[in-house]
């Protein structure tokens, strides 16, 4: 015969999950209420428009795309190769 305490052990995570869900919902609600104030104080003052690597570095985008693509391919084929063999 199972004891009452043993039957409650599997449901221990349900309380944690419920607390996490309630906390997430409360946090989302508080953020949605505070967003207009945060937008005026932080976001509008920090808006620099559309900033790209191409503008910052002053070079054509293809000269950025090629090295980044080669670095990605190198990582995929040589660095991660041993992990998936």
C-alpha positions, 0 to 999 in steps of 0.5 A, a space after each residue: 500500500 502506498 503512503 500518502 506522502 509518496 503519492 504527492 511526490 510526483 506532483 511537486 513540480 506542478 507547484 513550481 510550474 504554476 509559480 513560474 507561469 503566474 510569475 511570467 504572466 504578472 511580469 508581462 502585465 507589469 512590463 506592458 503597463 510600464 512600457 509607455 513610460 520606458 518608451 519615453 525615457 529610454 527608447 526614444 532617446 536612444 533611437 539612432 535610426 537604421 544602423 548597419 555594419 555597412 554604414 559604420 565601417 563604410 564598405 560595401 556589404 558584399 565585403 562583409 558577407 563573404 568573410 562572415 560566410 567563410 567563417 560560418 562554413 569553417 565553423 560548420 565543417 571543421 570546428 563542429 565536425 568532430 562533435 557530430 561524427 
